[in-house]
Amino acid sequence: MVSPWIDKSTVVHGPNGKPFPTSEYEHSSIPATVKKIFNMSSPFLTKRDEWAGTFEGIVLTRTEPRTDCPETLPTPVKIRQTDANENAKLSEFQQEMLQLAAVLKGDHILSSFPATIGKEMTVKQGKEYMEDAVKRFLEAGLLAKKMGVDGEQVVQMKPSLTTRSTKNP
């Protein structure tokens, strides 16, 4: 973790058995920390964030941010000298991202899911699928808001709203 709210040279190796003896820092530590810092009474989102180590003991040690942090970052160095291979098969991580896109698009309710989503796609096909999923989800959200749906409910819409044809009649 890097932050002006953490003392310089701080190294933390783990959550020291909190909230559970086996707890570790992971992605679910972020919502768990937010819940803890803001003393939210709502239940945890999942068992995973209930188990995850929290960062409040690290970020709540200062009353003001440090002022010795860099104001600009160096320009990133290009790590690949060639273009991306768009014809390559998707990596496991890319397939997982496509499964998230399938949920946005509503394809996760199909009986062929997840066998057909991502397994045999190329990088180019995966990129196009994800772009379409996000576009449809955003369009459906805007349409729902125009129809008077509370913005808090948009993420709970039925997938059929995001799988409608986007062509105008």
Protein Blocks (a to p, Z undefined) as FASTA:
>chain_A
ZZfkbcehiacfbenhpabfkbccdfklmmmmmmmmnopabdcfblmlmmpccfklmmmm
bfbdcfkbcfbdcddddfbfbdcdfkbccdfklmmmmmmmmmmnopmmpmkbcklgojlp
cfklmmmmmmmmmmmmmmmmmmmmmnopafklmmmpcfklmmpcfbdZZ
